[in-house]
Amino acid sequence: MTFAYAKPAMMPTIDPDQAWAAFERRDRRWDGRVIGAVKTTGIYCKPSCPARRPKREHVEFFADAEAARAGGYRSCLRCRPDEVGRDREAVAAAVALIERAEEPPKLDSLAAAVGYAPHHFQRLFTREMGVSPAAYARGLRAGRAQHNLRKDKSVTEAIYDSGYAAPSRFYADARDRLGMTPSAWRDGGRGETIRYAMLDTPLGRMLVAATARGICRLTFDEDVASLRRRFPNAAIEPADTAMASLISGVLQAIEAPAAAPDLPIDVAGTAFQEKVWRELRRIPPGETRSYADIAAAIGDPKATRAVGTANGSNPVAVLVPCHRVIRSDGTLGGYAGGLDRKRKLLAAEGAGWKEQGSLNL
């Protein structure tokens, strides 16, 4: 199982308000998606340019650097917007090398293959993909391991079919990334102890469940019976005093999201799902992103529909804030917990969206 990386596509049409907002917050995720050109200086920049921002009325936007040059502008010497395309091509090439390799390539050889210095390429790759080259390779192998385990293969078969050279590395990666051991992952949580509590929140009843490593399930309208069906071979027990801080943190994440603690979570999905969930956790309280924004940010701009599916499979509501993802037209879209809860979560964070003005929240 491989996950393709593609260069972000240029926007066929540009929303000037969204583009200006990206420039104001110096959003690297918009680099390569839009170019801002300053009429008073004749210079064009990428959104993350560190230079002081001009007045809004002095800026016009283009889909790419070529269009800006055709408009009579020249490239900024500070942010070097013309290099964005080359950087992304290098990352795409590196991803392809990692996915074809039997063993994860070393950083030095990977950087040399795409023509960059190792430390510079490490930063570049991490900025584009959200993880380092080594972490991407581990995630790719772990995603293959999950796929192979779900096909009822033996653990030994899964080890070698997923690209691991030795069982020790497979188990080390699985502990770090999947949470449960490989056998337990395949076998309904066998050997795990999962503690749970039912919470009364401003949004209604919520189930919170956690392993010793962190919260593994946080959902609306579920109960302990659903937890037992999901993990039929785990020991399912009521919350103990050790869960008190997790429960308190969940309530704070709902009632005062800006001040909520960073709670540990213990979840696993496919490599693609986990890329989406990591990107969702980067959205600050009070802000929203479109499904297309998330797809572009993870390096797969054509995967808007798949992003929506990954959102819907999020096992930890609120903490992985899929409620902060809305449609490109500003309307809410869907939400597993129901649109009324999505509205209340966004309103509590101070976020705005298209239909909000007509609601009495």
MARKOL-728555 format. One record per residue (C-alpha): y, z negated, x negated; residue in three letters. Coordinates in steps of 0.25 Angstrom, whole numbers, padded with zeros to 4 digits, always signed. Each point is the difference from the previous one (the first is absolute). Layout:
YZXALA/...
***
This chain:
+0000+0000+0000MET/+0013+0004-0006THR/+0014-0001+0005PHE/+0010+0011-0003ALA/+0014-0002-0006TYR/+0010+0011+0004ALA/+0015+0001-0004LYS/+0009-0004+0011PRO/+0004+0011+0008ALA/+0015+0004+0001MET/+0006-0003+0014MET/+0002+0012+0008PRO/+0012-0007+0007THR/+0008-0011-0006ILE/+0005-0012+0009ASP/+0013-0003-0008PRO/+0000-0015+0005ASP/-0014-0002-0005GLN/+0003+0007-0013ALA/+0013-0008-0002TRP/-0007-0013+0003ALA/-0011+0003-0010ALA/+0011+0003-0011PHE/+0007-0013+0004GLU/-0012-0008-0003ARG/-0004+0008-0012ARG/-0014+0003+0006ASP/-0009+0006-0010ARG/-0009+0004+0011ARG/+0010+0011+0004TRP/+0001+0006-0014ASP/-0005+0014+0001GLY/+0002+0000+0015ARG/+0015+0002+0000VAL/+0012+0002-0009ILE/+0014-0005+0002GLY/+0011+0008-0006ALA/+0014-0006-0002VAL/+0011+0010+0004LYS/+0011-0007-0009THR/-0008+0001-0013THR/-0009+0012+0002GLY/-0012-0008-0003ILE/-0014-0002+0007TYR/-0009-0012-0001CYS/-0013-0006+0005LYS/+0001-0012+0009PRO/-0004-0010-0010SER/+0012+0004-0009CYS/+0006-0013-0006PRO/+0014+0005+0000ALA/+0011-0005+0009ARG/-0001+0006+0014ARG/+0011+0009+0005PRO/+0006+0000+0013LYS/-0009+0005+0011ARG/+0010+0011+0004GLU/-0001+0006-0014HIS/-0015+0002+0000VAL/-0009+0011+0006GLU/-0015+0001-0001PHE/-0010+0011-0004PHE/-0015+0001+0001ALA/-0002+0002-0015ASP/+0008+0002-0013ALA/-0001+0015+0000GLU/+0007+0000+0013ALA/+0011-0010-0006ALA/+0002+0010-0012ARG/+0001+0011+0010ALA/+0011-0007+0007GLY/+0008-0001-0014GLY/-0004-0014-0004TYR/-0006-0004-0014ARG/-0010-0011-0003SER/+0003-0014-0003CYS/-0002-0004-0014LEU/-0002-0014+0003ARG/-0012+0000+0011CYS/-0005+0014-0004ARG/-0004+0005+0013PRO/-0007+0013-0005ASP/-0011-0008-0007GLU/-0005-0006+0013VAL/-0009+0012+0003GLY/-0005+0000-0014ARG/-0003-0015+0001ASP/-0008+0002+0013ARG/-0008+0011-0005GLU/-0004-0008-0012ALA/-0004-0012+0010VAL/-0008+0010+0008ALA/-0007+0006-0012ALA/-0003-0014-0005ALA/-0006-0004+0014VAL/-0009+0012-0001ALA/-0005-0004-0014LEU/-0003-0014+0005ILE/-0008+0006+0012GLU/-0008+0009-0008ARG/-0003-0010-0011ALA/-0014-0007-0001GLU/+0007-0011-0007GLU/+0015-0005+0003PRO/+0008+0007-0011PRO/+0008-0008-0010LYS/+0015-0001+0002LEU/+0003+0007-0014ASP/-0009+0012+0003SER/+0004+0001+0014LEU/+0015+0000-0004ALA/-0003+0010-0011ALA/-0007+0009+0009ALA/+0013+0002+0009VAL/+0010-0001-0011GLY/+0006-0013+0001TYR/+0001-0013-0009ALA/-0010-0011+0005PRO/+0010-0011+0004HIS/+0009+0010+0007HIS/-0011+0006+0007PHE/-0005-0013+0005GLN/+0013-0003+0006ARG/+0001+0014+0006LEU/-0014+0000+0006PHE/+0002-0014+0006THR/+0013+0003+0006ARG/-0006+0013+0007GLU/-0013-0006+0004MET/+0003-0015+0002GLY/-0011-0004-0010VAL/-0003+0003-0015SER/-0009+0011-0004PRO/-0011-0011-0003ALA/+0002-0006+0014ALA/-0001+0013+0006TYR/-0013+0003-0007ALA/-0006-0013+0004ARG/+0005+0002+0015GLY/-0007+0014+0000LEU/-0013-0006-0005ARG/+0001-0011+0010ALA/+0002+0009+0011GLY/-0012+0008-0004ARG/-0008-0013-0001ALA/+0004-0004+0015GLN/-0004+0014+0004HIS/-0013+0000-0007ASN/-0003-0014+0005LEU/+0002+0004+0015ARG/-0010+0011-0002LYS/-0011-0011-0001ASP/-0002+0003-0015LYS/-0005-0011-0009SER/+0010-0007-0008VAL/-0006+0006-0013THR/+0001+0014+0006GLU/+0015-0003+0004ALA/+0003-0004-0014ILE/-0004+0013-0007TYR/+0004+0009+0012ASP/+0014-0006+0000SER/+0002+0003-0015GLY/-0002-0014-0006TYR/-0007+0000-0014ALA/-0006-0014+0002ALA/-0002-0010+0011PRO/+0009-0011-0006SER/+0012+0009+0001ARG/-0004+0003+0015PHE/-0001-0014+0003TYR/+0013-0004-0007ALA/+0008+0011+0007ASP/-0006-0004+0013ALA/+0004-0014-0001ARG/+0014+0004-0004ASP/+0002+0010+0011ARG/-0010-0001+0011LEU/+0001-0015+0001GLY/-0015-0002+0005MET/-0011+0004-0010THR/-0006+0014+0002PRO/-0012-0005+0008SER/+0008-0009+0009ALA/+0010+0012+0003TRP/-0012+0009+0004ARG/-0007-0012+0008ASP/+0010-0005+0009GLY/+0006-0011-0009GLY/-0013-0006-0004ARG/+0002-0012-0009GLY/+0015-0001+0004GLU/+0007-0012+0007THR/+0011+0005+0009ILE/+0009-0011+0007ARG/+0008+0003+0012TYR/+0011-0005+0010ALA/+0006+0004+0013MET/+0015-0001-0001LEU/+0010+0000+0011ASP/+0012+0008-0005THR/+0012+0006+0007PRO/-0007+0013+0001LEU/-0013-0006+0007GLY/-0013-0005-0005ARG/-0004+0005-0014MET/-0013-0002-0008LEU/+0002-0003-0015VAL/-0013+0000-0009ALA/-0001-0003-0015ALA/-0010+0000-0011THR/+0003-0009-0012ALA/+0008+0012-0006ARG/+0010+0002+0011GLY/+0002+0005+0015ILE/-0011+0010+0004CYS/+0004+0002+0014ARG/+0013-0002+0008LEU/+0000+0007+0014THR/+0005-0001+0014PHE/-0009-0002+0012ASP/-0013-0003-0008GLU/-0008-0012-0001ASP/-0012-0007-0008VAL/-0010+0009+0007ALA/+0006+0013-0005SER/+0001-0007-0014LEU/-0015-0003+0001ARG/-0003+0015+0004ARG/+0008+0005-0012ARG/-0007-0009-0010PHE/-0013-0004+0007PRO/-0007-0005-0013ASN/+0012-0009-0005ALA/+0002-0015+0003ALA/+0011+0000+0010ILE/+0006-0014+0001GLU/+0013-0006+0006PRO/+0012-0002-0009ALA/+0001-0012-0010ASP/+0011-0007-0006THR/+0001+0011-0011ALA/+0004+0010+0010MET/+0012-0008+0005ALA/+0009+0007-0010SER/-0005+0014+0004LEU/+0002-0003+0015ILE/+0014-0005-0003SER/+0003+0012-0008GLY/-0005+0010+0011VAL/+0009-0007+0011LEU/+0012+0001-0010GLN/-0003+0015-0002ALA/+0002+0002+0015ILE/+0011-0010+0003GLU/+0009+0002-0013ALA/-0006+0012-0008PRO/+0011+0000-0010ALA/-0003-0014-0005ALA/-0016+0002+0001ALA/-0008-0004-0012PRO/-0009+0011-0007ASP/-0013-0003+0006LEU/-0013+0004-0007PRO/-0009+0010+0008ILE/-0014+0004-0002ASP/-0002+0014+0006VAL/-0006+0013-0004ALA/+0000+0014+0005GLY/-0001+0014-0006THR/+0008+0004-0012ALA/+0010+0007+0010PHE/+0001-0012+0009GLN/+0003-0009-0011GLU/+0011+0009-0005LYS/+0006+0000+0014VAL/-0001-0015+0001TRP/+0006-0002-0013ARG/+0012+0009+0003GLU/+0002-0007+0014LEU/+0001-0014-0008ARG/+0012+0006-0008ARG/+0008+0002+0013ILE/+0010-0011+0000PRO/+0002-0008+0013PRO/+0011+0006+0009GLY/-0003+0015-0005GLU/-0009+0010+0006THR/-0007+0013-0006ARG/-0005+0012+0007SER/-0015+0004-0001TYR/+0005+0012-0008ALA/+0008-0009-0009ASP/-0013-0008-0003ILE/-0008+0013-0002ALA/+0010+0005-0010ALA/+0001-0014-0007ALA/-0015+0000-0003ILE/+0000+0014-0006GLY/-0006+0007+0012ASP/+0011+0006+0009PRO/-0010+0007+0009LYS/-0007-0012+0004ALA/+0009-0005+0011THR/-0011-0001+0010ARG/-0010-0007-0010ALA/+0011-0010-0003VAL/+0001-0003+0015GLY/-0015-0002+0000THR/+0001-0009-0012ALA/+0011-0008+0007ASN/-0009-0002+0012GLY/-0012-0005-0008SER/+0009-0011-0007ASN/-0008-0013+0001PRO/+0011-0009-0003VAL/+0012+0001+0010ALA/+0014-0004-0004VAL/-0004-0003-0014LEU/-0003+0015-0002VAL/+0012+0004+0008PRO/-0005+0012+0007CYS/+0010-0003+0011HIS/+0011+0005-0009ARG/-0005+0014+0001VAL/+0007+0009+0011ILE/+0001+0014+0003ARG/+0009+0010-0007SER/+0008+0001+0013ASP/+0003-0015+0000GLY/-0009-0004+0011THR/-0011-0010-0002LEU/-0013+0007+0001GLY/-0012-0008+0002GLY/-0005-0014-0004TYR/-0014-0007+0001ALA/+0007-0012+0005GLY/+0008+0007+0011GLY/+0014+0006+0000LEU/+0006-0013+0006ASP/-0005-0008-0013ARG/+0005+0011-0009LYS/+0014-0001+0006ARG/+0000-0015-0001LYS/-0004+0000-0014LEU/+0011+0011-0004LEU/+0010-0007+0008ALA/-0003-0014-0007ALA/+0002+0008-0014GLU/+0013+0006+0005GLY/-0005+0014-0001ALA/+0006+0011+0008GLY/-0007+0012+0007TRP/+0004+0011+0010LYS/-0004-0007+0013GLU/+0005-0014-0003GLN/+0013+0001+0006GLY/-0006+0002+0014SER/-0009-0012-0001LEU/+0003-0015+0003ASN/-0007-0007-0010LEU/
***
